[in-house]
Structures are given as C-alpha cells and as structure tokens.
Amino acid sequence: MYTVNCSATDPLIGLPGVVSAFNRPASSATNNLAGFSTTGVPGFAPPDAGTFATYRRISAHPTIALVMKMVTAPVVANTWGWSKKPDAPQAWLDFVRNMLEPLRAKALTDGLRALSMGFAAFEKVWVLVEGRMVLDKLKPLLPEITQILVDRRGNFRGFRNQSPNGDPHDVLGNKAFLYTYDGECGNYYGRSRHENVRVAWSHAMQTAERMAQYQKKIAGVIAQLHYPEGTSRDAAGAERSNDWIAQQILEAVSMGRSVRFPNLFASIEDPATAADLAGKSQWVLSQFDLGGTDYSPGLLNSLAYYDKLLFRGWLRPERVGLDTQHGSRADAQQHSESSIVDSELLDQDFAAAFNAGVIDDVLTLNFGPIAKGAVWVEPAPISDTHLNTVQAVLAAMLHNAQTAPGVAGQIDVPAVLDDLNVPVRATGPTLE
C-alpha cells in the first residue's frame, strides 16, 4: 500500500495570480464620479478591478445568476459513465466508482465555480478504511486565501492556504486537486468568464443607479421652504434656530406628514390689518413642478441591452433566456444546441481533470503505479438530440435477431439498473 505524499522534493514557488489574494490591486473601490471616465466611454466611471470580491458581486447580479445556472445546471444534472482498460480488474472500477460517485455532484458544483473565479482548489481528505486509502471528501478552498504552488520547472505541486489568524497551511502532492478554467499558456489561475462582462456589468449597475435616481426625482416631492432669519420656539416651547426648524419641517414633508405655520396677524392689534394677513405667514412652503420629457424608456432600453451583453459574455445567446418570445422554433433550437455543446465541453473538461487529479491518485495509492490510468469517467451526452439518436440505434440493434446477442453481451446490465435507480433483489436465500 502506498502512503499519501505530503511533501515535495523540489523547492516550491508561490505562483502569483493576476487576481489572487497575493497579487490583487491595492484598491478596488469604484470611482463613482459621474461624467468622468478612463475607459473611453463618456459618462461612466471606471469599472471595479477584477478581484474575487468584484467577481462575487457580479455573480449576485440577477441576469448573471440566471445565465450561470443555465451553464452549470446541465453539467451537474448529467451523469458519468465509468470505463476501464481491458486488462484492468473489474474490482478496481467497482472500488473507485463506489467511492467517488457519491462525491460527483458536490465536486462539480464546487469545481464549476472556476467559471467565475478562474480556478477551483480542493484539499483531498484521505482516511484509512480496512487497509485501503479512501477519499472521504473533496474540501473546496477559498480562492481569496489560496496560492498555487509550483516547482522550479513550473509543474503544479499544491496550494498554500493563508488563514487570516494563523500560519500558512500547505496542501501538497496527492492531497491537492486543481481545476483550472481557460488557463492560457498553462496559467493555473485560469480566467474568469466574468472578465467578459465586467465592463458591461459596471455600466449596467451605473445605469440602474441613475434610473433609480431619476425615478425618485420624478416621483418624489421636491419641496422648498422660505423662512425668516433668527430663532423661533418649537412645539415644546424651546428656542430653536429657524434653520433647524426648517430642516425638521422639510423632513416631515418628505415623509408625508402634515406641518403647521403661525399666522402673521397674531401680533397685529388692528382688526382690519389682521384680517388682511389672516392665513399668511413668514414661513412659505412650495414645491417644484418638474414636468419635461420622460427619459425612463431610454434607460430601460439601455438596461435591456446590457442584459443581452451579460448573456453573450457568458457564451449564451440572449435569445435562450431573454428573447424566447421572438424568432422561429428552428432558430431557438439552434441556439439551444450551441449552448448544450458548451455545457458538454465543460463537462468533458472537468472530467478530464478529475481523471488525472482524483481517480489516478485513488488507483495509485491503493493498487500501485501500474493502476494509474486504468479507470476513468466519460460524461454522458447532454444533447437530447444526440442521446435520442443513440437510443434509437441501440433499440433497433436489440430488436434485430442478428445483432441483438452481440449488443446485449456488451451492455453492463447492473450499471444500467443502477443508473435508472431500479431496485435489485439481494442475492441469497429468499422466504417462501
């Protein structure tokens, strides 16, 4: 039996990432100066820097949340088929599948966060069960505090996890599993799909903020109050600055509360003059009549346009999720098929990393180096059209008397029953 390798022979080098916690910009605050821009787009402030904090805010946008789920849900809901080399014992496949199949959905859910963060790091937690090394869980590591370690030749060796209140913790060798999305030229930190939409997201958020300001401007009461200088007594009889009292009146008006002012005639002794001044006051409350052109439709059109850009940046045609009421059935089917192909490619990419980074380690630790690569997973097709075609061909071959015996002999019936969740009677004596 092989032990878990927790160290590396070569010196380890901390690989700086473009948006890693160890090499992120000193400040990622948004510059909200209206009308000022360094991006070349007049009227917009510069977008937030591409940090993990920014990526989390982008992920919370409703349109982005929708398209992210459309990309990842088919992958997580799909199934994996298990294969082995012809000379590999069936016991190896059964051992690996029984151990790892329950971990698949959680590993995919956490691993596909690489689409928004660029990479997904895991610590493999091993336990010894009846003389075998069993993978108990794949523990996801927070990208903000995870640094990728390589040797001097640039080969991946593990992670350095920097806790806020403790010493760095190194996860090395076959305790580490890394999935990288879109890693250009071997960049282990990968590239987030949010980089495709970061500028459009920033513009959309600023447009939405201006929309809210405009709605408040046209819907609210903009009041003005004329008041005399000096002081007056408030309702409790305390002497107050008229400026302070005026502010309290305006705040009450903005909340829809009634206000009252003293009449001028209260200090006039002549009855005729007092009658002329009845109902008048040195305190005069009025409001603006805004009127003018309604700019709401233009702002709404801009927001709809940015929603489309957010979909496109995540490699999904907007018609798939936003404009299903337009276009022909064939056009919609074409867009759906292209989206399914993208999800299938993601499934295959993660499965390849899982084969090399998880399954091979399970095999090597338990059966020796000769077992490496003997068992692997292959994602099932996500496309309904492709799957229906395969099923139709298979059904036709099973119904043909000449081909049925050969096809039936190639089908792993227990695996099919397991995939269909068909209950199987336990072997052994039965009650009569």
C-alpha positions in Angstrom: 0.0 0.0 0.0 1.2 3.5 -0.9 1.2 6.4 1.6 -0.1 9.8 1.0 2.6 12.2 -0.3 2.5 15.3 1.8 5.8 16.9 0.7 7.6 17.8 -2.4 11.3 17.2 -3.2 11.9 20.3 -5.3 11.7 23.8 -3.7 8.2 25.2 -4.0 7.5 28.6 -5.7 4.3 30.6 -4.9 2.8 31.4 -8.3 1.4 35.0 -8.3 -2.0 35.2 -9.9 -3.5 38.2 -11.7 -6.4 38.3 -9.3 -5.2 36.2 -6.5 -5.2 37.3 -2.9 -1.5 37.5 -3.0 -1.3 39.8 -6.1 -4.5 41.8 -6.3 -4.7 45.5 -6.7 -4.2 47.6 -3.6 -7.6 49.2 -4.0 -10.7 48.0 -5.9 -13.1 50.8 -4.9 -15.4 52.1 -7.5 -14.8 55.6 -8.8 -18.4 57.0 -8.9 -17.6 60.4 -10.4 -20.5 61.0 -12.8 -19.3 62.1 -16.2 -15.7 61.1 -15.6 -14.2 58.0 -17.3 -10.9 56.5 -18.1 -12.4 53.7 -20.1 -13.1 55.7 -23.2 -16.9 55.6 -22.7 -18.2 59.1 -21.8 -20.4 59.3 -18.7 -19.3 56.1 -17.0 -16.9 55.7 -14.1 -14.1 53.1 -14.5 -15.2 49.5 -13.7 -14.2 47.8 -10.5 -10.9 45.9 -10.7 -11.0 42.2 -11.5 -10.7 40.8 -7.9 -12.5 38.0 -6.3 -14.7 40.4 -4.4 -15.8 42.0 -7.7 -16.5 38.6 -9.1 -18.7 37.7 -6.2 -20.7 41.0 -6.7 -21.0 40.2 -10.4 -22.3 36.7 -9.6 -25.0 38.2 -7.5 -26.5 40.1 -10.4 -29.8 38.5 -11.3 -29.1 38.2 -15.0 -25.6 36.7 -14.4 -27.1 34.3 -11.7 -29.6 33.1 -14.4 -27.0 32.5 -17.1 -24.6 30.9 -14.7 -27.3 28.4 -13.7 -28.1 27.8 -17.3 -24.5 26.9 -18.0 -23.8 24.8 -15.0 -27.1 23.0 -14.2 -27.0 20.7 -17.3 -23.5 19.6 -16.3 -24.3 18.9 -12.7 -27.6 17.1 -13.7 -25.8 14.9 -16.2 -24.2 11.5 -15.5 -20.8 10.0 -15.9 -20.1 6.6 -17.4 -17.2 4.5 -16.0 -14.7 2.7 -18.2 -11.6 0.7 -17.7 -8.7 -0.8 -19.7 -9.5 -4.3 -21.0 -6.8 -5.9 -18.7 -7.8 -3.9 -15.6 -9.6 -5.9 -12.9 -13.3 -5.1 -12.5 -12.7 -4.8 -8.8 -10.6 -1.7 -9.4 -13.5 0.0 -11.3 -16.0 -1.0 -8.7 -13.8 0.2 -5.9 -13.3 3.6 -7.5 -16.9 4.1 -8.6 -18.4 3.2 -5.3 -16.1 5.7 -3.6 -16.3 8.6 -5.9 -19.8 8.5 -7.5 -21.4 9.9 -4.3 -18.9 12.8 -4.4 -19.6 13.7 -8.1 -22.4 16.3 -7.7 -20.8 18.2 -4.9 -17.4 18.2 -6.6 -18.9 19.5 -9.9 -20.9 22.2 -8.1 -17.8 23.5 -6.3 -15.5 22.9 -9.3 -17.6 24.8 -11.7 -17.1 27.9 -9.6 -13.9 28.1 -11.6 -16.1 29.6 -14.4 -16.5 32.7 -12.2 -13.2 32.6 -10.2 -10.8 31.2 -12.8 -9.9 28.1 -10.8 -11.2 25.8 -8.1 -8.9 24.4 -5.5 -9.6 21.3 -3.4 -8.0 19.5 -0.5 -8.4 15.7 -0.7 -9.1 14.3 2.7 -8.0 10.7 2.9 -8.9 8.1 5.5 -7.7 4.6 6.0 -10.5 2.0 5.9 -9.8 -1.7 6.1 -6.3 -1.3 4.7 -7.4 1.0 1.8 -6.9 4.7 1.3 -10.4 6.1 0.9 -11.2 9.6 -0.3 -13.5 10.9 2.4 -14.3 14.3 0.8 -13.0 17.0 -1.6 -12.8 20.1 0.6 -13.0 23.3 -1.5 -10.6 26.0 -0.6 -11.5 29.7 -0.7 -9.7 31.3 -3.7 -9.1 34.6 -1.9 -6.6 32.9 0.5 -5.3 30.2 -1.8 -2.0 30.5 -3.6 -0.9 27.9 -6.2 2.5 26.4 -5.7 4.7 25.1 -8.5 8.2 23.7 -8.7 11.1 25.4 -10.4 10.0 23.9 -13.7 6.5 25.3 -13.4 4.8 22.0 -12.6 1.8 22.1 -10.2 2.6 20.9 -6.7 -0.2 22.1 -4.5 -1.6 25.1 -2.6 -0.6 27.4 0.2 -3.7 28.3 2.2 -3.2 31.5 4.2 -5.7 31.7 7.1 -6.4 35.2 8.5 -5.2 34.4 12.0 -2.8 31.6 11.6 0.3 30.3 9.8 0.1 29.2 6.2 -1.1 25.7 5.6 0.4 23.8 2.6 -1.7 21.3 0.7 0.8 19.3 -1.4 1.1 16.3 -3.7 -1.9 14.0 -3.9 -3.7 15.9 -1.2 -4.3 18.7 -3.7 -6.7 18.8 -6.6 -6.9 21.8 -9.0 -9.4 22.5 -11.8 -8.5 25.5 -14.0 -10.8 27.1 -16.5 -9.4 28.7 -19.6 -5.8 28.7 -18.4 -3.9 30.4 -21.2 -0.4 29.0 -21.7 -0.5 26.9 -18.6 -1.8 29.7 -16.3 -3.1 27.7 -13.3 -5.2 30.6 -12.1 -7.2 30.5 -15.3 -9.5 33.2 -16.5 -13.0 34.0 -15.2 -15.9 34.4 -17.6 -16.8 37.5 -15.5 -13.9 39.2 -17.3 -16.1 39.1 -20.5 -18.8 41.1 -18.7 -17.0 43.1 -16.1 -17.2 46.4 -18.0 -20.8 45.8 -19.2 -21.8 44.8 -15.6 -20.3 48.0 -14.3 -22.1 50.1 -16.9 -25.4 48.3 -16.2 -25.1 48.9 -12.5 -24.4 52.6 -13.0 -27.3 52.9 -15.4 -29.6 51.2 -12.9 -28.4 53.6 -10.2 -29.2 56.6 -12.5 -32.6 55.0 -13.2 -33.3 54.9 -9.5 -32.2 58.5 -9.1 -34.4 59.6 -12.0 -37.4 57.7 -10.7 -37.0 59.2 -7.3 -36.7 62.6 -8.9 -39.9 62.4 -10.9 -41.9 60.5 -8.2 -40.9 62.4 -5.1 -42.0 65.8 -3.8 -39.2 68.4 -4.2 -40.2 71.0 -1.7 -38.8 74.4 -0.9 -39.3 76.4 2.3 -38.9 80.1 2.8 -38.3 81.1 6.4 -37.2 84.2 8.3 -33.8 84.6 9.9 -33.4 84.3 13.6 -35.0 82.0 16.1 -38.4 80.7 17.0 -39.9 78.4 19.6 -40.7 74.9 18.6 -43.8 72.9 19.6 -42.2 72.2 23.0 -41.5 75.9 23.6 -37.8 75.6 23.3 -35.9 78.4 21.5 -34.5 77.0 18.2 -32.7 78.3 15.2 -35.2 78.8 12.3 -32.8 76.9 10.0 -33.0 73.9 12.3 -36.8 74.2 12.5 -37.0 74.5 8.6 -35.0 71.3 8.2 -37.4 69.4 10.5 -40.3 70.7 8.5 -38.8 69.5 5.2 -38.0 66.1 6.6 -41.6 65.8 7.8 -42.9 66.8 4.4 -40.7 64.2 2.7 -42.3 61.5 4.9 -45.8 62.7 4.0 -46.5 64.3 7.4 -48.6 67.5 7.9 -46.9 70.7 9.1 -48.3 74.0 10.6 -47.1 77.6 10.5 -48.1 80.6 12.6 -50.3 83.3 11.1 -48.9 86.8 10.7 -51.9 88.5 12.2 -51.2 87.0 15.7 -49.1 90.1 16.6 -51.3 92.7 14.9 -53.7 94.8 17.0 -55.6 96.5 14.2 -58.5 94.1 13.4 -58.7 95.2 9.7 -54.9 94.6 9.1 -55.1 91.3 11.0 -57.9 90.2 8.7 -55.9 91.0 5.6 -53.0 89.0 7.0 -55.1 86.0 8.0 -53.7 82.7 6.6 -50.4 84.3 5.7 -47.0 83.5 7.3 -43.3 84.3 7.0 -42.9 80.6 6.5 -43.9 79.7 2.9 -43.8 76.0 1.7 -44.0 75.3 -2.0 -42.9 72.6 -4.4 -41.4 72.3 -7.9 -43.3 71.1 -10.9 -40.8 69.0 -12.7 -42.6 68.2 -15.9 -40.4 67.8 -19.0 -39.6 64.7 -21.1 -39.9 61.2 -19.6 -36.5 59.5 -20.1 -37.5 56.2 -18.4 -37.9 54.3 -21.7 -34.4 55.1 -22.8 -32.9 54.0 -19.5 -35.0 50.8 -19.6 -33.8 50.1 -23.2 -30.2 50.5 -22.0 -30.7 48.1 -19.2 -32.2 45.5 -21.6 -29.2 46.0 -23.9 -26.8 45.3 -21.0 -28.7 42.2 -20.0 -28.0 40.9 -23.5 -24.3 41.7 -23.2 -24.2 39.8 -19.9 -25.6 36.7 -21.6 -23.2 37.0 -24.5 -20.2 37.4 -22.2 -21.1 34.1 -20.6 -21.2 32.5 -24.0 -25.0 32.1 -24.2 -27.2 33.8 -26.9 -29.6 36.1 -25.2 -32.5 34.5 -27.1 -32.0 31.4 -25.0 -33.0 33.1 -21.8 -34.3 36.6 -22.6 -35.9 36.7 -26.0 -37.7 33.4 -26.3 -40.8 35.2 -27.5 -39.1 36.2 -30.7 -37.7 34.1 -33.5 -38.6 30.8 -35.1 -38.7 27.4 -33.4 -35.8 26.3 -35.6 -33.8 29.4 -34.6 -34.4 28.8 -30.9 -33.4 25.1 -31.3 -30.1 26.1 -33.0 -29.3 28.5 -30.1 -30.2 25.8 -27.6 -28.0 23.2 -29.3 -25.0 25.6 -29.3 -25.5 26.2 -25.5 -25.7 22.4 -24.9 -22.4 21.9 -26.7 -20.7 24.4 -24.5 -22.0 22.6 -21.4 -20.8 19.3 -22.8 -17.4 20.7 -23.3 -17.3 22.0 -19.8 -18.4 18.5 -18.5 -15.6 16.8 -20.5 -13.0 19.3 -19.4 -13.8 18.8 -15.7 -14.0 15.0 -16.1 -10.5 15.0 -17.7 -9.1 17.0 -14.7 -11.0 14.6 -12.3 -9.5 11.6 -14.0 -6.0 12.9 -13.7 -6.2 14.7 -10.3 -8.5 12.4 -8.3 -9.1 8.9 -9.9 -5.5 8.3 -10.8 -4.5 9.1 -7.2 -7.1 6.7 -5.8 -5.8 4.0 -8.1 -2.1 4.6 -7.4 -2.5 4.8 -3.6 -4.4 1.6 -3.4 -3.1 -0.6 -6.3 0.3 0.9 -7.2 1.6 2.9 -10.1 0.6 0.2 -12.6 -3.0 1.1 -11.9 -2.7 4.7 -13.0 -5.0 5.4 -15.9 -6.7 2.1 -15.7 -10.1 3.5 -14.8 -11.7 6.8 -16.0 -15.0 8.6 -16.3 -16.7 9.8 -19.5 -19.6 12.3 -19.3 -22.8 11.2 -21.0 -24.1 13.4 -23.9 -26.2 16.3 -22.6 -27.8 17.0 -26.0 -31.2 15.4 -26.2 -31.0 15.1 -30.0 -27.7 13.1 -29.8 -29.0 11.0 -26.9 -32.3 10.2 -28.7 -30.3 9.1 -31.8 -28.1 6.8 -29.8 -31.1 5.3 -28.1 -32.9 4.7 -31.3 -29.9 3.0 -32.9 -29.5 0.8 -29.8 -33.1 -0.1 -29.7 -33.0 -1.1 -33.4 -30.0 -3.3 -32.9 -31.6 -5.0 -29.9 -34.7 -5.7 -32.0 -32.7 -7.3 -34.8 -32.2 -11.0 -34.3 -28.7 -11.0 -35.8 -27.3 -8.1 -33.8 -29.2 -8.4 -30.6 -27.0 -11.1 -29.0 -23.8 -9.2 -29.6 -25.2 -5.9 -28.4 -26.8 -7.4 -25.3 -23.4 -9.0 -24.4 -21.7 -5.6 -24.4 -24.3 -4.0 -22.0 -23.4 -3.7 -18.3 -26.9 -4.6 -17.0 -26.1 -3.9 -13.3 -24.8 -0.4 -14.2 -27.9 0.3 -16.3 -30.2 -0.7 -13.4 -28.1 1.4 -11.1 -28.3 4.5 -13.4 -32.1 4.0 -13.6 -32.5 3.6 -9.9 -34.2 0.3 -10.4 -34.3 -1.7 -7.1 -32.4 -5.0 -7.4 -33.2 -8.0 -5.3 -30.4 -9.0 -2.9 -28.8 -12.4 -3.7 -29.1 -15.2 -1.2 -31.9 -17.3 0.3 -35.5 -16.0 -0.1 -38.5 -16.6 2.1 -41.1 -18.9 0.5 
